[in-house]
């Protein structure tokens, strides 16, 4: 195997792990560690983040392996390594299995609670969410649990327990995914229908989906503001959460009556900006004195 082929194969294996999703998982996991009311040695923190990276990489790789046929039907995914046959499905399956086999022992060294949460996230994402997408739009809610789990894993690795503060941070990340996913489904509706994926817009129509996006954005913003009275984050965070919340609510409600694909894409792009900003202020602002 030449160096060029080896490099291309490495790039394809990395892409199976969905690097963008992994980066977000690592940022939320690291942020939760710093936000938690407990100190952690840098070596322990790195171990936790390695475990999160491995479990997320495993889940994403196995998801791509399971969806390799339906990915061929969508413009957004048809150029992935498995649909284009740049990688053999067996190679992807073995790679995903190896990541999982490494992830759980690493997370166990970081703590029993984060290891258990990682296992739950993996089983939900691969075993429930992935096949459920072909059957019901309720898959969005199931998939939001593993999507928010890295933050809770980071928090529990620092504190050693599940508590209200960690669950509140988890809830924000969980709820953020619901309107975010509904928005994607509106402007990617043809792709999703071609692949046989069940979405809210596909089963209930765009009017219902628009109202759902606006309603769940209200819940998302309310949860973000709740961190202040819960004592998880301080006044700078409260101000930022209110301003960012006003931004997403204004945009969300602007399309309740007539929002179409362009509006939905704007909601999606705004959500991509909203979460890192909110989480960054949450961590940098620190806990209230």
C-alpha positions as YAML, in Angstrom:
chain: A
units: angstrom
residues:
- id: 1
  name: UNK
  ca: [0.00, 0.00, 0.00]
- id: 2
  name: UNK
  ca: [1.49, 3.33, -1.09]
- id: 3
  name: UNK
  ca: [1.72, 6.35, 1.21]
- id: 4
  name: UNK
  ca: [-0.94, 8.10, -0.86]
- id: 5
  name: UNK
  ca: [-3.38, 5.19, -0.55]
- id: 6
  name: UNK
  ca: [-2.65, 4.86, 3.17]
- id: 7
  name: UNK
  ca: [-3.29, 8.57, 3.67]
- id: 8
  name: UNK
  ca: [-6.61, 8.37, 1.79]
- id: 9
  name: UNK
  ca: [-7.64, 5.30, 3.81]
- id: 10
  name: UNK
  ca: [-6.80, 7.10, 7.06]
- id: 11
  name: UNK
  ca: [-8.89, 10.12, 6.02]
- id: 12
  name: UNK
  ca: [-11.82, 7.82, 5.24]
- id: 13
  name: UNK
  ca: [-11.55, 6.03, 8.59]
- id: 14
  name: UNK
  ca: [-11.47, 9.37, 10.41]
- id: 15
  name: UNK
  ca: [-14.52, 10.56, 8.48]
- id: 16
  name: UNK
  ca: [-16.47, 7.52, 9.72]
- id: 17
  name: UNK
  ca: [-16.18, 8.97, 13.22]
- id: 18
  name: UNK
  ca: [-17.87, 12.23, 12.08]
- id: 19
  name: UNK
  ca: [-15.19, 14.67, 13.31]
- id: 20
  name: UNK
  ca: [-17.55, 17.66, 13.55]
- id: 21
  name: UNK
  ca: [-19.84, 15.79, 15.92]
- id: 22
  name: UNK
  ca: [-16.85, 14.50, 17.88]
- id: 23
  name: UNK
  ca: [-15.41, 18.01, 18.30]
- id: 24
  name: UNK
  ca: [-18.73, 19.24, 19.68]
- id: 25
  name: UNK
  ca: [-18.88, 16.26, 22.04]
- id: 26
  name: UNK
  ca: [-15.36, 16.95, 23.31]
- id: 27
  name: UNK
  ca: [-16.07, 20.65, 23.79]
- id: 28
  name: UNK
  ca: [-19.23, 19.98, 25.81]
- id: 29
  name: UNK
  ca: [-17.52, 17.22, 27.78]
- id: 30
  name: UNK
  ca: [-14.52, 19.41, 28.61]
- id: 31
  name: UNK
  ca: [-16.78, 22.35, 29.40]
- id: 32
  name: UNK
  ca: [-18.85, 20.30, 31.82]
- id: 33
  name: UNK
  ca: [-15.70, 19.09, 33.58]
- id: 34
  name: UNK
  ca: [-14.58, 22.69, 34.12]
- id: 35
  name: UNK
  ca: [-18.05, 23.83, 35.14]
- id: 36
  name: UNK
  ca: [-18.63, 21.02, 37.66]
- id: 37
  name: UNK
  ca: [-18.16, 21.87, 41.38]
- id: 38
  name: UNK
  ca: [-15.12, 19.60, 41.73]
- id: 39
  name: UNK
  ca: [-11.49, 19.74, 40.68]
- id: 40
  name: UNK
  ca: [-9.86, 17.16, 38.45]
- id: 41
  name: UNK
  ca: [-6.23, 16.39, 37.59]
- id: 42
  name: UNK
  ca: [-5.35, 17.17, 33.98]
- id: 43
  name: UNK
  ca: [-4.35, 13.53, 33.42]
- id: 44
  name: UNK
  ca: [-7.80, 12.39, 34.57]
- id: 45
  name: UNK
  ca: [-9.48, 14.99, 32.37]
- id: 46
  name: UNK
  ca: [-7.54, 13.81, 29.33]
- id: 47
  name: UNK
  ca: [-8.53, 10.23, 30.10]
- id: 48
  name: UNK
  ca: [-12.21, 11.22, 30.22]
- id: 49
  name: UNK
  ca: [-11.95, 13.10, 26.92]
- id: 50
  name: UNK
  ca: [-10.17, 10.15, 25.29]
- id: 51
  name: UNK
  ca: [-12.99, 7.88, 26.42]
- id: 52
  name: UNK
  ca: [-15.61, 10.30, 25.08]
- id: 53
  name: UNK
  ca: [-13.79, 10.53, 21.74]
- id: 54
  name: UNK
  ca: [-13.60, 6.74, 21.44]
- id: 55
  name: UNK
  ca: [-17.25, 6.09, 22.36]
- id: 56
  name: UNK
  ca: [-18.52, 8.85, 20.04]
- id: 57
  name: UNK
  ca: [-16.26, 7.57, 17.25]
- id: 58
  name: UNK
  ca: [-17.57, 4.05, 17.78]
- id: 59
  name: UNK
  ca: [-21.22, 5.14, 17.72]
- id: 60
  name: UNK
  ca: [-20.78, 7.23, 14.59]
- id: 61
  name: UNK
  ca: [-18.83, 4.54, 12.75]
- id: 62
  name: UNK
  ca: [-21.41, 1.85, 13.50]
- id: 63
  name: UNK
  ca: [-24.17, 4.30, 12.53]
- id: 64
  name: UNK
  ca: [-22.51, 4.82, 9.14]
- id: 65
  name: UNK
  ca: [-22.10, 1.07, 8.72]
- id: 66
  name: UNK
  ca: [-25.79, 0.46, 9.42]
- id: 67
  name: UNK
  ca: [-26.92, 3.30, 7.15]
- id: 68
  name: UNK
  ca: [-24.55, 2.66, 4.25]
- id: 69
  name: UNK
  ca: [-27.39, 1.72, 1.87]
- id: 70
  name: UNK
  ca: [-29.72, 4.60, 2.73]
- id: 71
  name: UNK
  ca: [-26.76, 7.01, 2.59]
- id: 72
  name: UNK
  ca: [-26.49, 6.20, -1.12]
- id: 73
  name: UNK
  ca: [-29.90, 7.82, -1.63]
- id: 74
  name: UNK
  ca: [-29.14, 11.24, -0.11]
- id: 75
  name: UNK
  ca: [-27.12, 14.01, -1.73]
- id: 76
  name: UNK
  ca: [-25.71, 14.98, 1.67]
- id: 77
  name: UNK
  ca: [-24.30, 11.51, 2.38]
- id: 78
  name: UNK
  ca: [-23.79, 9.73, -0.93]
- id: 79
  name: UNK
  ca: [-20.09, 10.66, -1.08]
- id: 80
  name: UNK
  ca: [-19.23, 9.10, 2.26]
- id: 81
  name: UNK
  ca: [-16.62, 6.29, 2.22]
- id: 82
  name: UNK
  ca: [-19.10, 3.38, 2.44]
- id: 83
  name: UNK
  ca: [-21.67, 4.50, -0.18]
- id: 84
  name: UNK
  ca: [-18.84, 5.22, -2.64]
- id: 85
  name: UNK
  ca: [-17.20, 1.87, -1.75]
- id: 86
  name: UNK
  ca: [-13.90, 3.51, -0.92]
- id: 87
  name: UNK
  ca: [-14.00, 1.41, 2.24]
- id: 88
  name: UNK
  ca: [-15.14, -2.18, 2.63]
- id: 89
  name: UNK
  ca: [-18.08, -2.46, 5.08]
- id: 90
  name: UNK
  ca: [-16.19, -5.15, 6.99]
- id: 91
  name: UNK
  ca: [-13.32, -2.73, 7.58]
- id: 92
  name: UNK
  ca: [-15.77, -0.12, 8.95]
- id: 93
  name: UNK
  ca: [-17.45, -2.69, 11.20]
- id: 94
  name: UNK
  ca: [-14.15, -3.91, 12.62]
- id: 95
  name: UNK
  ca: [-12.92, -0.34, 13.10]
- id: 96
  name: UNK
  ca: [-16.09, 0.62, 14.96]
- id: 97
  name: UNK
  ca: [-15.86, -2.49, 17.11]
- id: 98
  name: UNK
  ca: [-12.25, -1.73, 18.03]
- id: 99
  name: UNK
  ca: [-13.16, 1.82, 19.03]
- id: 100
  name: UNK
  ca: [-15.91, 0.49, 21.29]
- id: 101
  name: UNK
  ca: [-13.66, -2.16, 22.79]
- id: 102
  name: UNK
  ca: [-11.15, 0.55, 23.72]
- id: 103
  name: UNK
  ca: [-13.73, 3.13, 24.84]
- id: 104
  name: UNK
  ca: [-15.41, 1.26, 27.66]
- id: 105
  name: UNK
  ca: [-12.23, 0.28, 29.58]
- id: 106
  name: UNK
  ca: [-10.89, 3.82, 29.23]
- id: 107
  name: UNK
  ca: [-14.16, 5.28, 30.53]
- id: 108
  name: UNK
  ca: [-14.19, 2.73, 33.35]
- id: 109
  name: UNK
  ca: [-10.79, 4.03, 34.45]
- id: 110
  name: UNK
  ca: [-12.27, 7.53, 34.43]
- id: 111
  name: UNK
  ca: [-15.21, 6.46, 36.59]
- id: 112
  name: UNK
  ca: [-18.03, 3.93, 36.80]
- id: 113
  name: UNK
  ca: [-20.79, 6.52, 36.29]
- id: 114
  name: UNK
  ca: [-19.36, 8.06, 33.07]
- id: 115
  name: UNK
  ca: [-18.62, 4.55, 31.77]
- id: 116
  name: UNK
  ca: [-22.23, 3.48, 32.38]
- id: 117
  name: UNK
  ca: [-23.51, 6.65, 30.71]
- id: 118
  name: UNK
  ca: [-21.23, 6.04, 27.73]
- id: 119
  name: UNK
  ca: [-22.55, 2.51, 27.32]
- id: 120
  name: UNK
  ca: [-26.15, 3.73, 27.50]
- id: 121
  name: UNK
  ca: [-25.39, 6.40, 24.88]
- id: 122
  name: UNK
  ca: [-23.78, 3.85, 22.55]
- id: 123
  name: UNK
  ca: [-26.67, 1.38, 22.83]
- id: 124
  name: UNK
  ca: [-29.29, 4.08, 22.33]
- id: 125
  name: UNK
  ca: [-27.58, 5.65, 19.33]
- id: 126
  name: UNK
  ca: [-26.70, 2.45, 17.47]
- id: 127
  name: UNK
  ca: [-29.32, 0.01, 18.68]
- id: 128
  name: UNK
  ca: [-32.40, 2.24, 19.01]
- id: 129
  name: UNK
  ca: [-32.02, 5.62, 17.30]
- id: 130
  name: UNK
  ca: [-30.46, 4.42, 14.03]
- id: 131
  name: UNK
  ca: [-33.16, 1.84, 13.12]
- id: 132
  name: UNK
  ca: [-35.91, 3.99, 14.65]
- id: 133
  name: UNK
  ca: [-35.26, 6.77, 12.10]
- id: 134
  name: UNK
  ca: [-36.85, 4.57, 9.44]
- id: 135
  name: UNK
  ca: [-40.03, 4.14, 11.49]
- id: 136
  name: UNK
  ca: [-40.99, 7.28, 13.40]
- id: 137
  name: UNK
  ca: [-40.04, 10.95, 13.88]
- id: 138
  name: UNK
  ca: [-39.86, 10.22, 17.63]
- id: 139
  name: UNK
  ca: [-36.34, 8.99, 16.83]
- id: 140
  name: UNK
  ca: [-35.28, 12.65, 17.17]
- id: 141
  name: UNK
  ca: [-35.98, 12.50, 20.92]
- id: 142
  name: UNK
  ca: [-34.15, 9.21, 21.37]
- id: 143
  name: UNK
  ca: [-31.13, 10.45, 19.42]
- id: 144
  name: UNK
  ca: [-30.96, 13.60, 21.52]
- id: 145
  name: UNK
  ca: [-30.07, 11.55, 24.61]
- id: 146
  name: UNK
  ca: [-26.70, 10.24, 23.35]
- id: 147
  name: UNK
  ca: [-26.10, 13.59, 21.68]
- id: 148
  name: UNK
  ca: [-26.21, 15.33, 25.07]
- id: 149
  name: UNK
  ca: [-24.49, 12.56, 27.02]
- id: 150
  name: UNK
  ca: [-20.84, 13.71, 26.68]
- id: 151
  name: UNK
  ca: [-21.56, 16.74, 28.89]
- id: 152
  name: UNK
  ca: [-23.12, 14.53, 31.57]
- id: 153
  name: UNK
  ca: [-20.20, 12.12, 31.27]
- id: 154
  name: UNK
  ca: [-17.76, 14.97, 31.85]
- id: 155
  name: UNK
  ca: [-19.75, 16.31, 34.80]
- id: 156
  name: UNK
  ca: [-20.06, 12.92, 36.52]
- id: 157
  name: UNK
  ca: [-16.39, 12.15, 35.91]
- id: 158
  name: UNK
  ca: [-15.59, 15.30, 37.91]
- id: 159
  name: UNK
  ca: [-18.20, 14.86, 40.66]
- id: 160
  name: UNK
  ca: [-18.60, 11.07, 40.77]
- id: 161
  name: UNK
  ca: [-22.40, 11.32, 40.83]
- id: 162
  name: UNK
  ca: [-25.53, 12.38, 39.01]
- id: 163
  name: UNK
  ca: [-26.94, 15.61, 40.43]
- id: 164
  name: UNK
  ca: [-29.29, 18.43, 39.48]
- id: 165
  name: UNK
  ca: [-26.56, 20.68, 38.09]
- id: 166
  name: UNK
  ca: [-25.27, 18.03, 35.70]
- id: 167
  name: UNK
  ca: [-28.76, 17.08, 34.62]
- id: 168
  name: UNK
  ca: [-29.58, 20.75, 33.95]
- id: 169
  name: UNK
  ca: [-26.58, 21.10, 31.61]
- id: 170
  name: UNK
  ca: [-27.56, 17.82, 29.96]
- id: 171
  name: UNK
  ca: [-31.14, 19.08, 29.50]
- id: 172
  name: UNK
  ca: [-30.00, 22.18, 27.59]
- id: 173
  name: UNK
  ca: [-27.95, 20.11, 25.17]
- id: 174
  name: UNK
  ca: [-30.76, 17.58, 24.84]
- id: 175
  name: UNK
  ca: [-33.40, 20.18, 24.04]
- id: 176
  name: UNK
  ca: [-31.13, 22.11, 21.67]
- id: 177
  name: UNK
  ca: [-31.08, 19.11, 19.34]
- id: 178
  name: UNK
  ca: [-34.86, 18.89, 18.87]
- id: 179
  name: UNK
  ca: [-35.58, 22.18, 16.99]
- id: 180
  name: UNK
  ca: [-32.13, 21.89, 15.39]
- id: 181
  name: UNK
  ca: [-33.04, 18.48, 13.92]
- id: 182
  name: UNK
  ca: [-36.54, 19.53, 12.86]
- id: 183
  name: UNK
  ca: [-35.02, 22.50, 11.02]
- id: 184
  name: UNK
  ca: [-32.61, 20.25, 9.12]
- id: 185
  name: UNK
  ca: [-35.49, 17.98, 8.15]
- id: 186
  name: UNK
  ca: [-37.41, 20.88, 6.56]
- id: 187
  name: UNK
  ca: [-34.67, 22.00, 4.19]
- id: 188
  name: UNK
  ca: [-33.43, 18.44, 3.60]
- id: 189
  name: UNK
  ca: [-36.92, 16.97, 3.25]
- id: 190
  name: UNK
  ca: [-36.41, 15.51, -0.22]
- id: 191
  name: UNK
  ca: [-33.19, 13.81, 0.84]
- id: 192
  name: UNK
  ca: [-34.77, 12.32, 3.94]
- id: 193
  name: UNK
  ca: [-37.84, 11.07, 2.05]
- id: 194
  name: UNK
  ca: [-35.64, 9.50, -0.63]
- id: 195
  name: UNK
  ca: [-33.82, 7.56, 2.09]
- id: 196
  name: UNK
  ca: [-37.06, 6.53, 3.79]
- id: 197
  name: UNK
  ca: [-36.34, 8.47, 6.99]
- id: 198
  name: UNK
  ca: [-39.36, 9.51, 9.02]
- id: 199
  name: UNK
  ca: [-39.35, 13.16, 10.07]
- id: 200
  name: UNK
  ca: [-41.90, 15.41, 11.70]
- id: 201
  name: UNK
  ca: [-42.26, 17.52, 8.55]
- id: 202
  name: UNK
  ca: [-42.67, 14.39, 6.44]
- id: 203
  name: UNK
  ca: [-45.35, 12.82, 8.63]
- id: 204
  name: UNK
  ca: [-47.21, 15.84, 10.06]
- id: 205
  name: UNK
  ca: [-46.48, 18.62, 7.58]
- id: 206
  name: UNK
  ca: [-44.53, 21.87, 7.63]
- id: 207
  name: UNK
  ca: [-47.08, 23.89, 9.62]
- id: 208
  name: UNK
  ca: [-46.89, 21.49, 12.57]
- id: 209
  name: UNK
  ca: [-43.10, 21.39, 12.32]
- id: 210
  name: UNK
  ca: [-42.79, 25.18, 12.32]
- id: 211
  name: UNK
  ca: [-44.89, 25.40, 15.49]
- id: 212
  name: UNK
  ca: [-42.88, 22.59, 17.08]
- id: 213
  name: UNK
  ca: [-39.60, 24.38, 16.35]
- id: 214
  name: UNK
  ca: [-40.86, 27.62, 17.90]
- id: 215
  name: UNK
  ca: [-42.32, 25.85, 20.93]
- id: 216
  name: UNK
  ca: [-39.23, 23.80, 21.69]
- id: 217
  name: UNK
  ca: [-37.02, 26.86, 21.25]
- id: 218
  name: UNK
  ca: [-38.99, 28.44, 24.11]
- id: 219
  name: UNK
  ca: [-38.26, 25.40, 26.27]
- id: 220
  name: UNK
  ca: [-34.59, 25.45, 25.22]
- id: 221
  name: UNK
  ca: [-34.17, 29.09, 26.23]
- id: 222
  name: UNK
  ca: [-36.04, 28.57, 29.51]
- id: 223
  name: UNK
  ca: [-33.74, 25.67, 30.40]
- id: 224
  name: UNK
  ca: [-30.67, 27.74, 29.56]
- id: 225
  name: UNK
  ca: [-31.80, 30.56, 31.88]
- id: 226
  name: UNK
  ca: [-32.60, 28.06, 34.67]
- id: 227
  name: UNK
  ca: [-28.86, 27.43, 35.20]
- id: 228
  name: UNK
  ca: [-28.59, 30.76, 36.99]
- id: 229
  name: UNK
  ca: [-31.19, 30.19, 39.76]
- id: 230
  name: UNK
  ca: [-29.89, 26.62, 40.11]
- id: 231
  name: UNK
  ca: [-26.48, 28.04, 40.99]
- id: 232
  name: UNK
  ca: [-24.68, 26.35, 38.11]
- id: 233
  name: UNK
  ca: [-23.65, 29.55, 36.29]
- id: 234
  name: UNK
  ca: [-23.21, 33.20, 37.25]
- id: 235
  name: UNK
  ca: [-24.58, 36.58, 36.19]
- id: 236
  name: UNK
  ca: [-22.45, 36.98, 33.01]
- id: 237
  name: UNK
  ca: [-23.90, 33.71, 31.80]
- id: 238
  name: UNK
  ca: [-27.47, 34.82, 32.60]
- id: 239
  name: UNK
  ca: [-27.04, 37.98, 30.53]
- id: 240
  name: UNK
  ca: [-25.56, 36.03, 27.61]
- id: 241
  name: UNK
  ca: [-28.26, 33.34, 27.82]
- id: 242
  name: UNK
  ca: [-30.98, 36.01, 27.73]
- id: 243
  name: UNK
  ca: [-29.46, 37.80, 24.73]
- id: 244
  name: UNK
  ca: [-28.75, 34.61, 22.79]
- id: 245
  name: UNK
  ca: [-32.19, 33.32, 23.71]
- id: 246
  name: UNK
  ca: [-33.84, 36.47, 22.36]
- id: 247
  name: UNK
  ca: [-31.91, 35.98, 19.11]
- id: 248
  name: UNK
  ca: [-33.03, 32.40, 18.52]
- id: 249
  name: UNK
  ca: [-36.60, 33.07, 19.62]
- id: 250
  name: UNK
  ca: [-36.88, 36.07, 17.32]
- id: 251
  name: UNK
  ca: [-35.67, 34.05, 14.37]
- id: 252
  name: UNK
  ca: [-37.74, 31.01, 15.29]
- id: 253
  name: UNK
  ca: [-41.02, 32.87, 15.68]
- id: 254
  name: UNK
  ca: [-40.41, 34.87, 12.49]
- id: 255
  name: UNK
  ca: [-41.17, 31.72, 10.49]
- id: 256
  name: UNK
  ca: [-44.06, 30.24, 12.48]
- id: 257
  name: UNK
  ca: [-46.63, 31.21, 9.85]
- id: 258
  name: UNK
  ca: [-44.80, 31.13, 6.55]
- id: 259
  name: UNK
  ca: [-41.31, 29.78, 7.17]
- id: 260
  name: UNK
  ca: [-39.99, 27.51, 4.44]
- id: 261
  name: UNK
  ca: [-36.65, 25.88, 3.59]
- id: 262
  name: UNK
  ca: [-34.67, 29.15, 3.67]
- id: 263
  name: UNK
  ca: [-36.00, 30.02, 7.13]
- id: 264
  name: UNK
  ca: [-35.33, 26.49, 8.40]
- id: 265
  name: UNK
  ca: [-31.74, 26.63, 7.19]
- id: 266
  name: UNK
  ca: [-31.26, 29.95, 9.00]
- id: 267
  name: UNK
  ca: [-32.64, 28.39, 12.20]
- id: 268
  name: UNK
  ca: [-30.20, 25.50, 11.78]
- id: 269
  name: UNK
  ca: [-27.19, 27.75, 11.14]
- id: 270
  name: UNK
  ca: [-28.09, 30.01, 14.06]
- id: 271
  name: UNK
  ca: [-28.29, 26.98, 16.35]
- id: 272
  name: UNK
  ca: [-24.74, 26.04, 15.30]
- id: 273
  name: UNK
  ca: [-23.55, 29.47, 16.48]
- id: 274
  name: UNK
  ca: [-25.80, 29.60, 19.55]
- id: 275
  name: UNK
  ca: [-24.60, 26.49, 21.34]
- id: 276
  name: UNK
  ca: [-20.81, 27.11, 21.36]
- id: 277
  name: UNK
  ca: [-21.37, 30.73, 22.41]
- id: 278
  name: UNK
  ca: [-23.75, 29.74, 25.21]
- id: 279
  name: UNK
  ca: [-21.49, 26.96, 26.44]
- id: 280
  name: UNK
  ca: [-18.39, 29.13, 26.18]
- id: 281
  name: UNK
  ca: [-19.90, 31.87, 28.35]
- id: 282
  name: UNK
  ca: [-21.22, 29.20, 30.71]
- id: 283
  name: UNK
  ca: [-17.73, 27.84, 31.31]
- id: 284
  name: UNK
  ca: [-15.72, 31.08, 31.15]
- id: 285
  name: UNK
  ca: [-18.19, 32.92, 33.36]
- id: 286
  name: UNK
  ca: [-17.68, 30.34, 36.08]
- id: 287
  name: UNK
  ca: [-19.96, 29.38, 38.90]
- id: 288
  name: UNK
  ca: [-21.58, 32.09, 41.03]
- id: 289
  name: UNK
  ca: [-19.56, 33.18, 44.05]
...
